[in-house]
Amino acid sequence: MTIRAGDIVIPAVGAANRDPEVFPHPDTPDVDRVGPRHLSFGAGAHACIGMALARLELLVTLRELSRALPDLTLGCAVTT
């Protein structure tokens, strides 16, 4: 692919996180996945200003969910 001067380029970060050459089985959730970091929050000077808030919201949500529904279980088998 050739990108010429003046061409508009729109990076698709979501697609980059799903590149099977970089992330094996990219559409399968895997909390133990190792490898390159995802690009969702950016990095360095371009890091998402809401990154810490998003992570805190997830932590609080999961903690409160487990408190409110202590008998909650997964609806599928867990494989390791």
All heavy atoms as a GROMACS GRO file, in nm:
protein
  587
    1MET      N    1   0.084  -0.116   0.000
    1MET     CA    2   0.000   0.000   0.000
    1MET      C    3   0.090   0.123   0.000
    1MET      O    4   0.186   0.132   0.076
    1MET     CB    5  -0.089  -0.002   0.125
    1MET     CG    6  -0.163   0.127   0.145
    1MET     SD    7  -0.263   0.130   0.294
    1MET     CE    8  -0.392   0.019   0.249
    2THR      N    9   0.056   0.217  -0.080
    2THR     CA   10   0.132   0.342  -0.087
    2THR      C   11   0.049   0.454  -0.029
    2THR      O   12  -0.068   0.470  -0.064
    2THR     CB   13   0.166   0.375  -0.234
    2THR    OG1   14   0.241   0.266  -0.290
    2THR    CG2   15   0.246   0.503  -0.244
    3ILE      N   16   0.109   0.529   0.063
    3ILE     CA   17   0.043   0.646   0.119
    3ILE      C   18   0.116   0.767   0.063
    3ILE      O   19   0.236   0.785   0.087
    3ILE     CB   20   0.049   0.646   0.273
    3ILE    CG1   21  -0.020   0.520   0.326
    3ILE    CG2   22  -0.016   0.772   0.328
    3ILE    CD1   23  -0.006   0.500   0.475
    4ARG      N   24   0.043   0.848  -0.013
    4ARG     CA   25   0.104   0.964  -0.077
    4ARG      C   26   0.085   1.088   0.010
    4ARG      O   27  -0.004   1.094   0.095
    4ARG     CB   28   0.039   0.986  -0.214
    4ARG     CG   29   0.065   0.870  -0.311
    4ARG     CD   30  -0.005   0.892  -0.444
    4ARG     NE   31  -0.149   0.906  -0.435
    4ARG     CZ   32  -0.236   0.804  -0.432
    4ARG    NH1   33  -0.191   0.681  -0.437
    4ARG    NH2   34  -0.364   0.825  -0.423
    5ALA      N   35   0.170   1.186  -0.010
    5ALA     CA   36   0.158   1.314   0.060
    5ALA      C   37   0.018   1.369   0.037
    5ALA      O   38  -0.033   1.368  -0.075
    5ALA     CB   39   0.263   1.411   0.009
    6GLY      N   40  -0.046   1.410   0.145
    6GLY     CA   41  -0.180   1.466   0.136
    6GLY      C   42  -0.291   1.364   0.157
    6GLY      O   43  -0.407   1.401   0.173
    7ASP      N   44  -0.258   1.233   0.153
    7ASP     CA   45  -0.360   1.131   0.180
    7ASP      C   46  -0.405   1.140   0.325
    7ASP      O   47  -0.325   1.169   0.415
    7ASP     CB   48  -0.304   0.990   0.155
    7ASP     CG   49  -0.294   0.954   0.009
    7ASP    OD1   50  -0.341   1.033  -0.075
    7ASP    OD2   51  -0.237   0.848  -0.022
    8ILE      N   52  -0.531   1.114   0.348
    8ILE     CA   53  -0.584   1.111   0.484
    8ILE      C   54  -0.567   0.969   0.538
    8ILE      O   55  -0.604   0.872   0.473
    8ILE     CB   56  -0.732   1.153   0.487
    8ILE    CG1   57  -0.745   1.298   0.442
    8ILE    CG2   58  -0.791   1.132   0.626
    8ILE    CD1   59  -0.888   1.345   0.428
    9VAL      N   60  -0.509   0.959   0.656
    9VAL     CA   61  -0.488   0.830   0.721
    9VAL      C   62  -0.564   0.830   0.853
    9VAL      O   63  -0.548   0.921   0.934
    9VAL     CB   64  -0.337   0.804   0.747
    9VAL    CG1   65  -0.317   0.674   0.822
    9VAL    CG2   66  -0.260   0.807   0.617
   10ILE      N   67  -0.648   0.731   0.872
   10ILE     CA   68  -0.724   0.719   0.996
   10ILE      C   69  -0.684   0.588   1.064
   10ILE      O   70  -0.726   0.481   1.020
   10ILE     CB   71  -0.876   0.723   0.970
   10ILE    CG1   72  -0.914   0.852   0.897
   10ILE    CG2   73  -0.953   0.707   1.101
   10ILE    CD1   74  -1.058   0.858   0.853
   11PRO      N   75  -0.601   0.594   1.168
   11PRO     CA   76  -0.561   0.471   1.236
   11PRO      C   77  -0.680   0.408   1.308
   11PRO      O   78  -0.760   0.478   1.370
   11PRO     CB   79  -0.455   0.515   1.337
   11PRO     CG   80  -0.438   0.661   1.320
   11PRO     CD   81  -0.540   0.712   1.224
   12ALA      N   82  -0.692   0.279   1.299
   12ALA     CA   83  -0.799   0.206   1.366
   12ALA      C   84  -0.737   0.130   1.483
   12ALA      O   85  -0.695   0.016   1.469
   12ALA     CB   86  -0.867   0.111   1.268
   13VAL      N   87  -0.730   0.193   1.599
   13VAL     CA   88  -0.667   0.133   1.716
   13VAL      C   89  -0.736   0.003   1.755
   13VAL      O   90  -0.672  -0.095   1.790
   13VAL     CB   91  -0.665   0.233   1.834
   13VAL    CG1   92  -0.610   0.167   1.960
   13VAL    CG2   93  -0.582   0.354   1.798
   14GLY      N   94  -0.868  -0.001   1.745
   14GLY     CA   95  -0.940  -0.123   1.778
   14GLY      C   96  -0.900  -0.239   1.689
   14GLY      O   97  -0.889  -0.352   1.733
   15ALA      N   98  -0.874  -0.211   1.563
   15ALA     CA   99  -0.829  -0.315   1.470
   15ALA      C  100  -0.687  -0.358   1.505
   15ALA      O  101  -0.653  -0.476   1.494
   15ALA     CB  102  -0.836  -0.265   1.327
   16ALA      N  103  -0.605  -0.265   1.548
   16ALA     CA  104  -0.467  -0.299   1.585
   16ALA      C  105  -0.465  -0.396   1.702
   16ALA      O  106  -0.381  -0.486   1.708
   16ALA     CB  107  -0.390  -0.173   1.621
   17ASN      N  108  -0.558  -0.382   1.795
   17ASN     CA  109  -0.565  -0.472   1.910
   17ASN      C  110  -0.617  -0.611   1.871
   17ASN      O  111  -0.616  -0.702   1.952
   17ASN     CB  112  -0.656  -0.414   2.018
   17ASN     CG  113  -0.591  -0.298   2.089
   17ASN    OD1  114  -0.470  -0.289   2.096
   17ASN    ND2  115  -0.673  -0.208   2.140
   18ARG      N  116  -0.663  -0.626   1.749
   18ARG     CA  117  -0.718  -0.754   1.704
   18ARG      C  118  -0.633  -0.818   1.594
   18ARG      O  119  -0.678  -0.907   1.525
   18ARG     CB  120  -0.860  -0.734   1.655
   18ARG     CG  121  -0.955  -0.696   1.765
   18ARG     CD  122  -1.096  -0.698   1.715
   18ARG     NE  123  -1.188  -0.771   1.798
   18ARG     CZ  124  -1.221  -0.743   1.921
   18ARG    NH1  125  -1.165  -0.644   1.982
   18ARG    NH2  126  -1.309  -0.813   1.986
   19ASP      N  127  -0.510  -0.773   1.579
   19ASP     CA  128  -0.421  -0.827   1.476
   19ASP      C  129  -0.375  -0.966   1.518
   19ASP      O  130  -0.299  -0.981   1.614
   19ASP     CB  131  -0.301  -0.735   1.458
   19ASP     CG  132  -0.205  -0.781   1.350
   19ASP    OD1  133  -0.220  -0.894   1.300
   19ASP    OD2  134  -0.115  -0.702   1.316
   20PRO      N  135  -0.418  -1.072   1.447
   20PRO     CA  136  -0.382  -1.207   1.488
   20PRO      C  137  -0.232  -1.237   1.476
   20PRO      O  138  -0.184  -1.333   1.535
   20PRO     CB  139  -0.464  -1.297   1.396
   20PRO     CG  140  -0.505  -1.211   1.282
   20PRO     CD  141  -0.506  -1.070   1.332
   21GLU      N  142  -0.159  -1.155   1.403
   21GLU     CA  143  -0.014  -1.175   1.395
   21GLU      C  144   0.055  -1.126   1.523
   21GLU      O  145   0.168  -1.164   1.551
   21GLU     CB  146   0.042  -1.104   1.273
   21GLU     CG  147  -0.001  -1.167   1.142
   21GLU     CD  148   0.061  -1.099   1.022
   21GLU    OE1  149   0.166  -1.034   1.038
   21GLU    OE2  150   0.005  -1.113   0.912
   22VAL      N  151  -0.013  -1.042   1.598
   22VAL     CA  152   0.043  -0.987   1.722
   22VAL      C  153  -0.024  -1.049   1.844
   22VAL      O  154   0.042  -1.080   1.943
   22VAL     CB  155   0.026  -0.833   1.726
   22VAL    CG1  156   0.080  -0.775   1.856
   22VAL    CG2  157   0.094  -0.769   1.606
   23PHE      N  158  -0.154  -1.069   1.838
   23PHE     CA  159  -0.232  -1.123   1.950
   23PHE      C  160  -0.297  -1.255   1.906
   23PHE      O  161  -0.398  -1.253   1.837
   23PHE     CB  162  -0.342  -1.025   1.992
   23PHE     CG  163  -0.290  -0.892   2.037
   23PHE    CD1  164  -0.285  -0.783   1.951
   23PHE    CD2  165  -0.246  -0.874   2.167
   23PHE    CE1  166  -0.237  -0.661   1.993
   23PHE    CE2  167  -0.198  -0.752   2.210
   23PHE     CZ  168  -0.194  -0.646   2.123
   24PRO      N  169  -0.240  -1.370   1.944
   24PRO     CA  170  -0.301  -1.498   1.907
   24PRO      C  171  -0.444  -1.506   1.960
   24PRO      O  172  -0.471  -1.468   2.074
   24PRO     CB  173  -0.212  -1.602   1.975
   24PRO     CG  174  -0.082  -1.532   2.000
   24PRO     CD  175  -0.118  -1.387   2.022
   25HIS      N  176  -0.536  -1.550   1.878
   25HIS     CA  177  -0.678  -1.562   1.913
   25HIS      C  178  -0.729  -1.430   1.973
   25HIS      O  179  -0.775  -1.426   2.087
   25HIS     CB  180  -0.701  -1.677   2.011
   25HIS     CG  181  -0.640  -1.805   1.968
   25HIS    ND1  182  -0.688  -1.880   1.862
   25HIS    CD2  183  -0.530  -1.870   2.012
   25HIS    CE1  184  -0.612  -1.986   1.846
   25HIS    NE2  185  -0.515  -1.983   1.934
   26PRO      N  186  -0.723  -1.322   1.897
   26PRO     CA  187  -0.754  -1.189   1.950
   26PRO      C  188  -0.898  -1.171   1.997
   26PRO      O  189  -0.924  -1.084   2.080
   26PRO     CB  190  -0.723  -1.096   1.834
   26PRO     CG  191  -0.739  -1.181   1.712
   26PRO     CD  192  -0.693  -1.318   1.754
   27ASP      N  193  -0.991  -1.252   1.948
   27ASP     CA  194  -1.131  -1.235   1.986
   27ASP      C  195  -1.172  -1.324   2.103
   27ASP      O  196  -1.288  -1.326   2.142
   27ASP     CB  197  -1.222  -1.262   1.866
   27ASP     CG  198  -1.201  -1.157   1.757
   27ASP    OD1  199  -1.177  -1.040   1.792
   27ASP    OD2  200  -1.209  -1.192   1.638
   28THR      N  201  -1.076  -1.397   2.160
   28THR     CA  202  -1.104  -1.483   2.275
   28THR      C  203  -1.055  -1.414   2.402
   28THR      O  204  -0.937  -1.384   2.414
   28THR     CB  205  -1.030  -1.618   2.260
   28THR    OG1  206  -1.072  -1.679   2.138
   28THR    CG2  207  -1.060  -1.709   2.376
   29PRO      N  208  -1.146  -1.385   2.496
   29PRO     CA  209  -1.103  -1.322   2.621
   29PRO      C  210  -1.003  -1.412   2.695
   29PRO      O  211  -1.026  -1.532   2.708
   29PRO     CB  212  -1.232  -1.308   2.702
   29PRO     CG  213  -1.341  -1.313   2.601
   29PRO     CD  214  -1.291  -1.404   2.491
   30ASP      N  215  -0.894  -1.354   2.739
   30ASP     CA  216  -0.790  -1.431   2.809
   30ASP      C  217  -0.720  -1.338   2.908
   30ASP      O  218  -0.634  -1.260   2.870
   30ASP     CB  219  -0.690  -1.487   2.708
   30ASP     CG  220  -0.580  -1.570   2.774
   30ASP    OD1  221  -0.580  -1.583   2.898
   30ASP    OD2  222  -0.495  -1.621   2.700
   31VAL      N  223  -0.760  -1.345   3.036
   31VAL     CA  224  -0.702  -1.256   3.136
   31VAL      C  225  -0.556  -1.289   3.166
   31VAL      O  226  -0.486  -1.208   3.224
   31VAL     CB  227  -0.785  -1.255   3.267
   31VAL    CG1  228  -0.924  -1.201   3.243
   31VAL    CG2  229  -0.791  -1.394   3.328
   32ASP      N  230  -0.511  -1.406   3.126
   32ASP     CA  231  -0.372  -1.445   3.149
   32ASP      C  232  -0.283  -1.421   3.028
   32ASP      O  233  -0.168  -1.462   3.026
   32ASP     CB  234  -0.364  -1.593   3.188
   32ASP     CG  235  -0.432  -1.621   3.321
   32ASP    OD1  236  -0.418  -1.538   3.413
   32ASP    OD2  237  -0.500  -1.724   3.333
   33ARG      N  238  -0.337  -1.355   2.926
   33ARG     CA  239  -0.261  -1.332   2.803
   33ARG      C  240  -0.133  -1.253   2.832
   33ARG      O  241  -0.133  -1.159   2.910
   33ARG     CB  242  -0.347  -1.254   2.704
   33ARG     CG  243  -0.284  -1.243   2.566
   33ARG     CD  244  -0.369  -1.160   2.470
   33ARG     NE  245  -0.510  -1.187   2.470
   33ARG     CZ  246  -0.570  -1.273   2.387
   33ARG    NH1  247  -0.499  -1.340   2.300
   33ARG    NH2  248  -0.700  -1.289   2.394
   34VAL      N  249  -0.026  -1.296   2.774
   34VAL     CA  250   0.101  -1.223   2.784
   34VAL      C  251   0.139  -1.176   2.644
   34VAL      O  252   0.087  -1.226   2.545
   34VAL     CB  253   0.214  -1.311   2.843
   34VAL    CG1  254   0.182  -1.349   2.986
   34VAL    CG2  255   0.237  -1.435   2.760
   35GLY      N  256   0.225  -1.082   2.639
   35GLY     CA  257   0.267  -1.031   2.509
   35GLY      C  258   0.260  -0.880   2.507
   35GLY      O  259   0.258  -0.815   2.612
   36PRO      N  260   0.252  -0.823   2.389
   36PRO     CA  261   0.253  -0.678   2.382
   36PRO      C  262   0.129  -0.618   2.449
   36PRO      O  263   0.023  -0.681   2.454
   36PRO     CB  264   0.253  -0.649   2.232
   36PRO     CG  265   0.207  -0.774   2.166
   36PRO     CD  266   0.238  -0.887   2.260
   37ARG      N  267   0.146  -0.499   2.500
   37ARG     CA  268   0.033  -0.430   2.562
   37ARG      C  269  -0.067  -0.387   2.456
   37ARG      O  270  -0.031  -0.357   2.343
   37ARG     CB  271   0.081  -0.307   2.638
   37ARG     CG  272   0.165  -0.342   2.759
   37ARG     CD  273   0.210  -0.221   2.832
   37ARG     NE  274   0.101  -0.125   2.844
   37ARG     CZ  275   0.107  -0.014   2.913
   37ARG    NH1  276   0.217   0.019   2.976
   37ARG    NH2  277   0.005   0.068   2.920
   38HIS      N  278  -0.192  -0.381   2.494
   38HIS     CA  279  -0.294  -0.334   2.401
   38HIS      C  280  -0.276  -0.183   2.380
   38HIS      O  281  -0.206  -0.116   2.455
   38HIS     CB  282  -0.434  -0.366   2.451
   38HIS     CG  283  -0.467  -0.300   2.582
   38HIS    ND1  284  -0.510  -0.171   2.589
   38HIS    CD2  285  -0.461  -0.345   2.709
   38HIS    CE1  286  -0.531  -0.138   2.715
   38HIS    NE2  287  -0.501  -0.243   2.790
   39LEU      N  288  -0.340  -0.131   2.278
   39LEU     CA  289  -0.323   0.010   2.243
   39LEU      C  290  -0.443   0.096   2.283
   39LEU      O  291  -0.448   0.214   2.249
   39LEU     CB  292  -0.304   0.021   2.090
   39LEU     CG  293  -0.187  -0.060   2.034
   39LEU    CD1  294  -0.188  -0.055   1.882
   39LEU    CD2  295  -0.056  -0.011   2.089
   40SER      N  296  -0.536   0.040   2.357
   40SER     CA  297  -0.662   0.109   2.385
   40SER      C  298  -0.646   0.243   2.456
   40SER      O  299  -0.719   0.337   2.428
   40SER     CB  300  -0.753   0.019   2.467
   40SER     OG  301  -0.783  -0.097   2.395
   41PHE      N  302  -0.554   0.253   2.549
   41PHE     CA  303  -0.539   0.377   2.625
   41PHE      C  304  -0.423   0.462   2.577
   41PHE      O  305  -0.391   0.565   2.636
   41PHE     CB  306  -0.521   0.347   2.774
   41PHE     CG  307  -0.645   0.294   2.840
   41PHE    CD1  308  -0.641   0.173   2.908
   41PHE    CD2  309  -0.764   0.363   2.838
   41PHE    CE1  310  -0.754   0.122   2.970
   41PHE    CE2  311  -0.878   0.314   2.899
   41PHE     CZ  312  -0.873   0.193   2.966
   42GLY      N  313  -0.355   0.422   2.471
   42GLY     CA  314  -0.240   0.499   2.424
   42GLY      C  315  -0.124   0.484   2.520
   42GLY      O  316  -0.122   0.397   2.606
   43ALA      N  317  -0.025   0.572   2.506
   43ALA     CA  318   0.093   0.565   2.593
   43ALA      C  319   0.166   0.698   2.592
   43ALA      O  320   0.147   0.781   2.503
   43ALA     CB  321   0.186   0.454   2.546
   44GLY      N  322   0.249   0.715   2.693
   44GLY     CA  323   0.334   0.835   2.699
   44GLY      C  324   0.254   0.964   2.701
   44GLY      O  325   0.151   0.973   2.767
   45ALA      N  326   0.300   1.061   2.625
   45ALA     CA  327   0.235   1.193   2.621
   45ALA      C  328   0.094   1.183   2.563
   45ALA      O  329   0.012   1.273   2.583
   45ALA     CB  330   0.319   1.288   2.538
   46HIS      N  331   0.065   1.075   2.492
   46HIS     CA  332  -0.065   1.059   2.429
   46HIS      C  333  -0.155   0.962   2.504
   46HIS      O  334  -0.254   0.914   2.449
   46HIS     CB  335  -0.047   1.015   2.283
   46HIS     CG  336   0.034   1.111   2.204
   46HIS    ND1  337  -0.016   1.231   2.159
   46HIS    CD2  338   0.163   1.108   2.165
   46HIS    CE1  339   0.078   1.297   2.094
   46HIS    NE2  340   0.189   1.224   2.097
   47ALA      N  341  -0.121   0.931   2.628
   47ALA     CA  342  -0.202   0.839   2.708
   47ALA      C  343  -0.338   0.902   2.738
   47ALA      O  344  -0.351   1.022   2.758
   47ALA     CB  345  -0.131   0.804   2.838
   48CYS      N  346  -0.439   0.818   2.740
   48CYS     CA  347  -0.576   0.862   2.766
   48CYS      C  348  -0.585   0.923   2.906
   48CYS      O  349  -0.544   0.862   3.004
   48CYS     CB  350  -0.669   0.743   2.754
   48CYS     SG  351  -0.840   0.778   2.799
   49ILE      N  352  -0.643   1.041   2.914
   49ILE     CA  353  -0.655   1.110   3.043
   49ILE      C  354  -0.752   1.035   3.135
   49ILE      O  355  -0.744   1.046   3.258
   49ILE     CB  356  -0.698   1.256   3.022
   49ILE    CG1  357  -0.678   1.336   3.149
   49ILE    CG2  358  -0.841   1.265   2.974
   49ILE    CD1  359  -0.689   1.486   3.131
   50GLY      N  360  -0.842   0.955   3.078
   50GLY     CA  361  -0.939   0.883   3.159
   50GLY      C  362  -0.898   0.741   3.194
   50GLY      O  363  -0.977   0.666   3.252
   51MET      N  364  -0.774   0.702   3.161
   51MET     CA  365  -0.729   0.564   3.183
   51MET      C  366  -0.740   0.523   3.331
   51MET      O  367  -0.795   0.417   3.361
   51MET     CB  368  -0.584   0.548   3.136
   51MET     CG  369  -0.524   0.412   3.163
   51MET     SD  370  -0.362   0.386   3.088
   51MET     CE  371  -0.273   0.537   3.122
   52ALA      N  372  -0.691   0.603   3.420
   52ALA     CA  373  -0.696   0.567   3.563
   52ALA      C  374  -0.840   0.558   3.611
   52ALA      O  375  -0.874   0.466   3.688
   52ALA     CB  376  -0.618   0.669   3.645
   53LEU      N  377  -0.926   0.648   3.565
   53LEU     CA  378  -1.066   0.644   3.604
   53LEU      C  379  -1.134   0.518   3.552
   53LEU      O  380  -1.208   0.451   3.625
   53LEU     CB  381  -1.140   0.768   3.553
   53LEU     CG  382  -1.290   0.773   3.582
   53LEU    CD1  383  -1.316   0.768   3.733
   53LEU    CD2  384  -1.352   0.897   3.519
   54ALA      N  385  -1.108   0.481   3.427
   54ALA     CA  386  -1.168   0.360   3.370
   54ALA      C  387  -1.127   0.235   3.448
   54ALA      O  388  -1.209   0.148   3.477
   54ALA     CB  389  -1.128   0.346   3.223
   55ARG      N  390  -1.000   0.228   3.485
   55ARG     CA  391  -0.952   0.112   3.561
   55ARG      C  392  -1.013   0.108   3.701
   55ARG      O  393  -1.049   0.003   3.752
   55ARG     CB  394  -0.800   0.112   3.566
   55ARG     CG  395  -0.740   0.079   3.431
   55ARG     CD  396  -0.590   0.084   3.432
   55ARG     NE  397  -0.540   0.034   3.304
   55ARG     CZ  398  -0.417   0.053   3.261
   55ARG    NH1  399  -0.330   0.119   3.336
   55ARG    NH2  400  -0.379   0.005   3.145
   56LEU      N  401  -1.024   0.225   3.763
   56LEU     CA  402  -1.086   0.233   3.896
   56LEU      C  403  -1.233   0.194   3.889
   56LEU      O  404  -1.283   0.122   3.975
   56LEU     CB  405  -1.070   0.373   3.954
   56LEU     CG  406  -1.132   0.397   4.092
   56LEU    CD1  407  -1.068   0.304   4.195
   56LEU    CD2  408  -1.115   0.542   4.132
   57GLU      N  409  -1.304   0.240   3.786
   57GLU     CA  410  -1.445   0.205   3.770
   57GLU      C  411  -1.462   0.055   3.756
   57GLU      O  412  -1.554  -0.004   3.813
   57GLU     CB  413  -1.504   0.276   3.648
   57GLU     CG  414  -1.525   0.424   3.668
   57GLU     CD  415  -1.569   0.494   3.541
   57GLU    OE1  416  -1.544   0.442   3.429
   57GLU    OE2  417  -1.628   0.602   3.552
   58LEU      N  418  -1.375  -0.010   3.680
   58LEU     CA  419  -1.384  -0.155   3.664
   58LEU      C  420  -1.359  -0.226   3.797
   58LEU      O  421  -1.432  -0.317   3.835
   58LEU     CB  422  -1.283  -0.203   3.560
   58LEU     CG  423  -1.280  -0.354   3.536
   58LEU    CD1  424  -1.416  -0.405   3.489
   58LEU    CD2  425  -1.172  -0.389   3.437
   59LEU      N  426  -1.258  -0.181   3.871
   59LEU     CA  427  -1.227  -0.241   4.000
   59LEU      C  428  -1.345  -0.229   4.096
   59LEU      O  429  -1.387  -0.327   4.158
   59LEU     CB  430  -1.102  -0.174   4.060
   59LEU     CG  431  -1.065  -0.217   4.202
   59LEU    CD1  432  -1.018  -0.361   4.202
   59LEU    CD2  433  -0.959  -0.126   4.258
   60VAL      N  434  -1.402  -0.109   4.106
   60VAL     CA  435  -1.514  -0.087   4.197
   60VAL      C  436  -1.636  -0.168   4.153
   60VAL      O  437  -1.705  -0.230   4.235
   60VAL     CB  438  -1.548   0.064   4.205
   60VAL    CG1  439  -1.680   0.088   4.278
   60VAL    CG2  440  -1.436   0.140   4.273
   61THR      N  441  -1.662  -0.172   4.023
   61THR     CA  442  -1.777  -0.247   3.972
   61THR      C  443  -1.765  -0.395   4.004
   61THR      O  444  -1.860  -0.457   4.054
   61THR     CB  445  -1.789  -0.228   3.819
   61THR    OG1  446  -1.810  -0.090   3.792
   61THR    CG2  447  -1.904  -0.310   3.762
   62LEU      N  448  -1.649  -0.454   3.979
   62LEU     CA  449  -1.632  -0.596   4.008
   62LEU      C  450  -1.639  -0.626   4.157
   62LEU      O  451  -1.698  -0.726   4.200
   62LEU     CB  452  -1.499  -0.646   3.949
   62LEU     CG  453  -1.492  -0.647   3.796
   62LEU    CD1  454  -1.352  -0.685   3.751
   62LEU    CD2  455  -1.598  -0.738   3.737
   63ARG      N  456  -1.582  -0.537   4.238
   63ARG     CA  457  -1.587  -0.558   4.384
   63ARG      C  458  -1.731  -0.550   4.434
   63ARG      O  459  -1.775  -0.636   4.511
   63ARG     CB  460  -1.501  -0.454   4.454
   63ARG     CG  461  -1.497  -0.471   4.604
   63ARG     CD  462  -1.405  -0.374   4.673
   63ARG     NE  463  -1.378  -0.261   4.586
   63ARG     CZ  464  -1.285  -0.170   4.606
   63ARG    NH1  465  -1.207  -0.177   4.709
   63ARG    NH2  466  -1.267  -0.071   4.524
   64GLU      N  467  -1.806  -0.449   4.391
   64GLU     CA  468  -1.944  -0.433   4.437
   64GLU      C  469  -2.034  -0.543   4.383
   64GLU      O  470  -2.125  -0.589   4.452
   64GLU     CB  471  -1.997  -0.295   4.398
   64GLU     CG  472  -1.929  -0.180   4.470
   64GLU     CD  473  -1.935  -0.195   4.622
   64GLU    OE1  474  -2.044  -0.223   4.676
   64GLU    OE2  475  -1.830  -0.177   4.688
   65LEU      N  476  -2.008  -0.588   4.261
   65LEU     CA  477  -2.086  -0.697   4.204
   65LEU      C  478  -2.066  -0.825   4.286
   65LEU      O  479  -2.161  -0.896   4.317
   65LEU     CB  480  -2.046  -0.721   4.059
   65LEU     CG  481  -2.125  -0.825   3.981
   65LEU    CD1  482  -2.271  -0.784   3.970
   65LEU    CD2  483  -2.065  -0.843   3.843
   66SER      N  484  -1.942  -0.851   4.324
   66SER     CA  485  -1.915  -0.972   4.403
   66SER      C  486  -1.973  -0.961   4.543
   66SER      O  487  -2.014  -1.062   4.602
   66SER     CB  488  -1.764  -1.002   4.409
   66SER     OG  489  -1.697  -0.902   4.482
   67ARG      N  490  -1.982  -0.841   4.597
   67ARG     CA  491  -2.045  -0.823   4.729
   67ARG      C  492  -2.196  -0.839   4.721
   67ARG      O  493  -2.258  -0.900   4.807
   67ARG     CB  494  -2.012  -0.685   4.786
   67ARG     CG  495  -1.873  -0.673   4.839
   67ARG     CD  496  -1.851  -0.536   4.899
   67ARG     NE  497  -1.712  -0.519   4.937
   67ARG     CZ  498  -1.655  -0.404   4.960
   67ARG    NH1  499  -1.724  -0.291   4.949
   67ARG    NH2  500  -1.528  -0.398   4.994
   68ALA      N  501  -2.255  -0.782   4.616
   68ALA     CA  502  -2.401  -0.785   4.602
   68ALA      C  503  -2.452  -0.923   4.562
   68ALA      O  504  -2.563  -0.962   4.599
   68ALA     CB  505  -2.445  -0.682   4.498
   69LEU      N  506  -2.371  -0.996   4.487
   69LEU     CA  507  -2.412  -1.128   4.438
   69LEU      C  508  -2.303  -1.230   4.470
   69LEU      O  509  -2.233  -1.278   4.381
   69LEU     CB  510  -2.436  -1.122   4.287
   69LEU     CG  511  -2.540  -1.020   4.239
   69LEU    CD1  512  -2.535  -1.004   4.090
   69LEU    CD2  513  -2.679  -1.060   4.286
   70PRO      N  514  -2.288  -1.268   4.598
   70PRO     CA  515  -2.179  -1.355   4.636
   70PRO      C  516  -2.186  -1.495   4.575
   70PRO      O  517  -2.086  -1.564   4.566
   70PRO     CB  518  -2.191  -1.363   4.789
   70PRO     CG  519  -2.329  -1.324   4.820
   70PRO     CD  520  -2.372  -1.229   4.712
   71ASP      N  521  -2.305  -1.539   4.530
   71ASP     CA  522  -2.319  -1.671   4.471
   71ASP      C  523  -2.309  -1.668   4.320
   71ASP      O  524  -2.333  -1.768   4.252
   71ASP     CB  525  -2.452  -1.733   4.512
   71ASP     CG  526  -2.461  -1.757   4.662
   71ASP    OD1  527  -2.355  -1.786   4.722
   71ASP    OD2  528  -2.570  -1.744   4.719
   72LEU      N  529  -2.275  -1.553   4.263
   72LEU     CA  530  -2.264  -1.539   4.118
   72LEU      C  531  -2.153  -1.631   4.064
   72LEU      O  532  -2.044  -1.640   4.120
   72LEU     CB  533  -2.230  -1.394   4.083
   72LEU     CG  534  -2.225  -1.358   3.936
   72LEU    CD1  535  -2.365  -1.368   3.875
   72LEU    CD2  536  -2.170  -1.218   3.917
   73THR      N  537  -2.185  -1.704   3.960
   73THR     CA  538  -2.088  -1.793   3.896
   73THR      C  539  -2.086  -1.768   3.746
   73THR      O  540  -2.181  -1.710   3.691
   73THR     CB  541  -2.121  -1.941   3.922
   73THR    OG1  542  -2.249  -1.970   3.868
   73THR    CG2  543  -2.118  -1.974   4.070
   74LEU      N  544  -1.980  -1.813   3.682
   74LEU     CA  545  -1.972  -1.801   3.537
   74LEU      C  546  -2.072  -1.894   3.471
   74LEU      O  547  -2.099  -2.003   3.521
   74LEU     CB  548  -1.830  -1.835   3.490
   74LEU     CG  549  -1.721  -1.738   3.530
   74LEU    CD1  550  -1.585  -1.792   3.486
   74LEU    CD2  551  -1.745  -1.601   3.470
   75GLY      N  552  -2.122  -1.852   3.357
   75GLY     CA  553  -2.218  -1.934   3.284
   75GLY      C  554  -2.153  -2.027   3.184
   75GLY      O  555  -2.220  -2.083   3.099
   76CYS      N  556  -2.021  -2.043   3.196
   76CYS     CA  557  -1.951  -2.130   3.103
   76CYS      C  558  -1.835  -2.197   3.178
   76CYS      O  559  -1.798  -2.157   3.287
   76CYS     CB  560  -1.896  -2.052   2.984
   76CYS     SG  561  -1.782  -1.923   3.030
   77ALA      N  562  -1.780  -2.298   3.116
   77ALA     CA  563  -1.668  -2.369   3.177
   77ALA      C  564  -1.543  -2.282   3.172
   77ALA      O  565  -1.523  -2.204   3.080
   77ALA     CB  566  -1.643  -2.499   3.103
   78VAL      N  567  -1.460  -2.295   3.272
   78VAL     CA  568  -1.333  -2.224   3.277
   78VAL      C  569  -1.224  -2.319   3.230
   78VAL      O  570  -1.212  -2.430   3.281
   78VAL     CB  571  -1.301  -2.176   3.421
   78VAL    CG1  572  -1.165  -2.109   3.425
   78VAL    CG2  573  -1.409  -2.081   3.469
   79THR      N  574  -1.149  -2.277   3.129
   79THR     CA  575  -1.040  -2.360   3.080
   79THR      C  576  -0.909  -2.292   3.110
   79THR      O  577  -0.898  -2.170   3.109
   79THR     CB  578  -1.052  -2.383   2.928
   79THR    OG1  579  -1.051  -2.256   2.863
   79THR    CG2  580  -1.180  -2.457   2.895
   80THR      N  581  -0.808  -2.369   3.140
   80THR     CA  582  -0.678  -2.312   3.169
   80THR      C  583  -0.574  -2.369   3.076
   80THR      O  584  -0.588  -2.468   3.014
   80THR     CB  585  -0.634  -2.339   3.314
   80THR    OG1  586  -0.638  -2.479   3.337
   80THR    CG2  587  -0.725  -2.268   3.410
   0.00000   0.00000   0.00000
